[in-house]
Amino acid sequence: MHHLTRVVTAALLALPLSLVASPSAQAADPTTLTSGFYVDPNSSPALWVAANPGDGRMSAVRDNIATKNMARWFGNWSGTIGTATGAYAGSADVADKLPVLVAYNIPNRDICGGHSGGGAGSAAAYNEWIAAFASGIGNRPAVVILEPDSLGDTSCMTAAQIAERNALLNNAITQFNAKAPNTWVYLDAGNPAWLSATTMAANLNAAGLSRARGFSMNVSNHYTTAQNITYANAINAALSSSRGYTKPFVVDTSRNGNGSNNGEWCNSAGRKLGTPSQKGGGAEMLLWIKTPGESDGSCGVGAGSAAGQFLPEVAYKMIYGY
């Protein structure tokens, strides 16, 4: 032990003083602190499987969806948020698995799209909510997707609203860096068909990307992994030339097995499951961020449903791509 202490001390002394004196703004690698991704036993597909043992679709949904890693979304339906994120991260930690959480409560959420509208009632309420979200995770390893749609969905917002949103996202990253040191935070970058890579790079930078782990793409959408990698590389090229840095990225592959149908995003027919959550795959991680089979709203093959409602027939067809 004494020899090891001397070796470590010597190694630290050899480092530049700046690296020793100030802790990194980036989290420890949560993927190396865990043994694979956490499978949520209370996901909507898992609950449907448990409640419908005699359904002819049950075994296919169980084997292809309910037993896979998917993100858990948190918003104003989650109750006391620190308790909710703490319970989820705690369950994953007991299992030595990596949980993926989505923070989806920004004020004026989905302001232009409308299908998933809502969010915190004020900037102050959101700042309190996101601080508690981060505190609930604490030191446990986690991945957080921060506010899907928030930077691609600004076409109907005023300059003041955009400035407020940037301040909220910057503060959110600050809260995670301070209160959840083993969490990797990915700021959402929309999808390849939304904004130009140059515009998205500027939006991400203004929202604090330089202090986050990276950015996420294709959340709840269907663009192929290859299309997203091309877009991410263009974003990073823009960041490198204009800001002097690049970032890792993750892709939502939950429903991109057949790619996109002419840009249709709202319960588009004929979509298919994509690659299950994994490290690598052309990105830092491929993740199931959207739960396959959960409705995007009352639209497409989910007409008459509410956003987030689990539709077993849609899930079943997504397994086979029809």
C-alpha positions in Angstrom: 0.0 0.0 0.0 2.8 2.4 0.9 4.5 1.8 -2.5 1.2 2.4 -4.3 0.7 5.6 -2.3 4.2 6.8 -3.4 3.4 6.0 -7.1 0.1 7.8 -7.0 1.6 10.8 -5.3 4.5 10.9 -7.8 2.0 10.7 -10.7 0.0 13.6 -9.2 3.1 15.7 -8.8 3.9 15.1 -12.4 0.6 16.6 -13.6 0.2 20.2 -14.4 -0.8 22.1 -11.3 -4.1 23.2 -12.9 -5.2 19.6 -13.3 -4.4 18.8 -9.6 -5.7 22.0 -8.1 -9.1 22.2 -9.7 -11.6 19.3 -9.9 -12.8 18.5 -13.4 -16.1 20.0 -14.5 -16.9 16.7 -16.1 -18.3 13.7 -14.3 -16.5 10.5 -13.7 -17.4 7.9 -16.3 -20.7 6.4 -15.2 -20.3 3.5 -17.7 -17.2 2.2 -15.9 -18.9 2.5 -12.5 -21.7 0.1 -13.5 -22.1 -3.2 -15.2 -24.4 -2.5 -18.2 -27.6 -0.5 -18.6 -30.5 -0.6 -16.1 -33.8 -2.3 -17.2 -36.7 -0.5 -15.6 -39.1 -3.2 -14.1 -41.8 -0.5 -14.0 -41.6 0.7 -17.6 -45.0 0.9 -19.4 -44.2 -2.1 -21.6 -43.1 -4.1 -18.6 -46.3 -3.2 -16.7 -48.4 -4.1 -19.7 -46.7 -7.5 -20.0 -47.3 -8.2 -16.4 -50.9 -7.3 -16.6 -51.6 -9.2 -19.8 -50.1 -12.7 -19.6 -52.7 -14.2 -21.9 -52.4 -11.7 -24.7 -51.0 -13.2 -27.9 -48.6 -10.2 -28.3 -47.2 -10.5 -24.8 -44.2 -12.7 -25.3 -43.0 -10.7 -28.3 -43.4 -7.4 -26.4 -41.7 -8.9 -23.4 -38.7 -10.3 -25.2 -38.1 -7.4 -27.7 -39.1 -4.3 -25.7 -39.9 -4.8 -22.0 -36.6 -6.5 -21.1 -34.5 -3.8 -22.8 -33.0 -0.7 -21.3 -35.1 2.4 -21.9 -35.0 5.9 -20.4 -37.4 6.9 -17.7 -38.9 10.4 -18.3 -39.4 12.8 -15.5 -41.7 15.8 -15.5 -44.6 17.5 -13.7 -46.2 14.1 -13.4 -43.4 12.7 -11.3 -44.4 14.0 -7.9 -41.7 15.2 -5.6 -38.9 15.2 -8.1 -35.9 14.6 -5.9 -37.7 11.6 -4.3 -38.5 10.2 -7.8 -35.0 10.6 -9.3 -33.5 9.3 -6.1 -35.6 6.2 -6.0 -34.9 5.4 -9.7 -31.1 6.1 -9.5 -31.1 4.1 -6.2 -32.8 1.1 -7.7 -30.3 1.1 -10.6 -27.4 1.5 -8.2 -28.4 -1.5 -6.1 -28.4 -3.5 -9.3 -25.0 -2.0 -10.3 -26.6 -0.8 -13.6 -26.6 2.5 -15.4 -29.9 4.3 -15.5 -30.9 6.8 -18.2 -33.2 9.6 -17.1 -34.9 12.3 -19.2 -35.6 15.8 -17.7 -38.7 17.1 -19.5 -40.2 20.0 -17.6 -38.8 23.2 -19.1 -41.3 26.1 -19.2 -43.2 26.4 -22.5 -42.3 22.8 -23.3 -43.1 21.8 -26.9 -44.4 25.4 -27.3 -44.4 25.1 -31.1 -45.3 21.5 -31.6 -48.0 21.3 -28.9 -48.5 17.6 -28.5 -46.4 17.4 -25.3 -47.0 20.9 -24.0 -46.7 21.9 -20.4 -43.6 22.2 -18.2 -42.8 24.1 -15.1 -44.9 27.2 -14.5 -42.0 29.7 -14.2 -38.3 30.0 -14.4 -38.0 30.0 -10.6 -40.1 26.8 -10.4 -37.9 25.1 -13.0 -34.7 26.1 -11.3 -36.0 24.6 -8.1 -37.1 21.4 -9.9 -33.9 20.8 -11.7 -31.8 21.3 -8.7 -33.8 18.8 -6.8 -33.7 16.4 -9.8 -29.8 16.5 -9.6 -29.7 16.2 -5.8 -31.9 13.1 -6.0 -29.3 11.4 -8.2 -26.5 12.5 -6.0 -23.2 10.6 -6.3 -24.8 7.6 -8.0 -23.9 7.0 -11.7 -26.4 8.1 -14.3 -27.0 9.5 -17.7 -29.4 12.4 -18.1 -30.9 13.6 -21.4 -31.7 17.3 -20.8 -34.9 18.7 -22.1 -35.7 17.1 -25.5 -36.9 19.6 -28.1 -35.8 22.6 -26.2 -33.2 23.9 -28.7 -34.8 22.8 -31.9 -38.3 24.0 -31.1 -37.8 27.8 -30.9 -39.3 29.0 -34.2 -42.4 30.5 -32.5 -40.5 31.9 -29.4 -39.5 35.5 -28.7 -35.9 36.5 -28.2 -36.7 37.0 -24.5 -38.2 33.5 -24.2 -35.1 32.0 -25.9 -32.8 33.9 -23.6 -34.7 32.7 -20.6 -34.5 29.1 -21.9 -30.7 29.4 -22.4 -30.3 30.6 -18.8 -32.4 27.7 -17.5 -30.4 25.1 -19.4 -27.1 26.7 -18.4 -28.2 26.6 -14.8 -29.4 23.0 -15.1 -25.9 21.9 -16.3 -24.4 23.8 -13.3 -26.7 22.0 -10.9 -25.8 18.5 -12.3 -22.0 19.3 -12.3 -22.3 20.4 -8.6 -24.8 17.9 -7.2 -24.5 14.8 -9.4 -20.8 14.4 -10.1 -21.1 10.9 -11.6 -23.8 11.8 -14.1 -23.2 12.5 -17.8 -25.6 15.2 -19.1 -26.5 15.4 -22.8 -28.1 18.6 -24.0 -30.6 17.8 -26.7 -29.8 18.7 -30.3 -33.1 17.8 -32.0 -32.8 15.8 -35.2 -31.1 16.0 -38.6 -34.1 17.6 -40.3 -34.8 20.3 -37.9 -32.1 23.0 -38.0 -28.8 23.4 -39.8 -25.8 22.0 -38.0 -24.4 25.5 -37.8 -27.5 26.9 -36.1 -27.8 23.9 -33.8 -24.1 24.3 -32.8 -24.7 27.9 -31.9 -27.9 27.0 -29.9 -26.1 24.3 -28.0 -23.2 26.5 -27.2 -25.5 29.3 -25.9 -27.3 26.8 -23.7 -24.0 25.6 -22.0 -22.8 22.7 -24.0 -19.2 23.4 -23.2 -19.9 22.4 -19.6 -22.0 19.3 -20.3 -20.8 15.8 -21.3 -22.2 16.1 -24.8 -25.4 16.3 -26.9 -28.3 13.9 -27.8 -30.1 13.5 -31.1 -33.2 11.9 -32.6 -35.2 11.8 -29.3 -38.6 10.3 -30.1 -37.8 10.4 -33.9 -37.0 7.9 -36.6 -33.9 9.1 -38.5 -31.3 6.4 -39.1 -28.2 6.2 -36.9 -26.1 7.0 -39.9 -28.1 10.2 -40.6 -27.6 11.2 -37.0 -23.9 10.5 -37.0 -23.5 12.7 -40.1 -25.5 15.5 -38.5 -23.5 15.2 -35.2 -20.2 15.3 -37.1 -21.4 18.5 -38.8 -22.4 20.0 -35.5 -19.0 19.2 -34.1 -17.3 20.7 -37.1 -19.2 23.9 -36.6 -18.4 23.9 -32.8 -14.7 23.3 -33.6 -14.4 26.1 -36.1 -16.5 28.6 -34.2 -15.9 27.7 -30.5 -12.8 25.6 -30.4 -14.2 22.4 -28.9 -16.2 19.3 -29.9 -18.4 17.0 -27.8 -19.4 13.3 -27.6 -23.0 12.5 -28.7 -25.7 9.9 -28.2 -28.5 8.8 -30.6 -32.0 7.6 -29.8 -32.3 4.4 -31.7 -35.6 3.2 -30.1 -37.7 3.5 -33.2 -35.2 4.1 -36.1 -34.9 0.6 -37.5 -36.7 1.6 -40.7 -35.6 5.2 -40.8 -38.0 8.1 -41.1 -41.1 8.2 -43.3 -40.7 11.6 -45.0 -40.0 13.3 -41.7 -43.3 12.1 -40.1 -42.6 12.0 -36.4 -46.0 11.7 -34.7 -46.9 8.0 -34.4 -45.7 7.3 -38.0 -46.8 4.0 -39.4 -44.3 1.3 -40.4 -41.5 2.3 -37.9 -39.3 -0.4 -36.4 -37.2 -0.9 -33.3 -33.6 0.1 -33.7 -30.3 -1.1 -32.1 -30.9 -1.7 -28.3 -28.9 0.5 -25.9 -25.2 0.0 -26.1 -21.9 1.8 -25.8 -20.3 2.8 -29.2 -22.1 2.1 -32.4 -20.7 5.2 -34.1 -21.7 7.4 -31.2 -20.7 7.5 -27.5 -23.9 5.5 -26.9 -26.9 4.3 -28.8 -29.9 4.6 -26.4 -33.6 3.8 -26.3 -34.6 7.2 -25.0 -38.2 7.1 -26.3 -40.2 4.0 -25.1 -41.3 2.0 -28.1 -45.0 1.8 -28.2 -45.6 4.9 -26.2 -47.8 7.4 -28.1 -46.5 10.7 -29.4 -50.0 12.2 -29.1 -53.4 11.9 -30.8 -52.0 11.5 -34.3 -51.0 8.9 -36.9 -51.5 5.3 -35.8 -52.0 6.6 -32.3 -55.1 8.6 -33.1 -57.3 9.0 -30.0 -54.4 8.4 -27.6 -52.6 10.7 -25.2 -48.8 11.4 -25.4 -47.0 8.8 -23.3 -49.8 6.3 -23.3 -48.6 2.7 -24.1 -50.2 1.2 -27.2 -49.5 -2.5 -27.3 -50.5 -2.9 -31.0 -48.2 -0.1 -32.0 -45.4 -1.7 -29.9 -46.1 -5.2 -31.4 -46.0 -3.9 -35.0 -42.8 -2.0 -34.3 -41.0 -5.2 -33.5 -41.6 -6.4 -37.1 -41.6 -3.1 -38.8 -45.1 -2.9 -40.1 
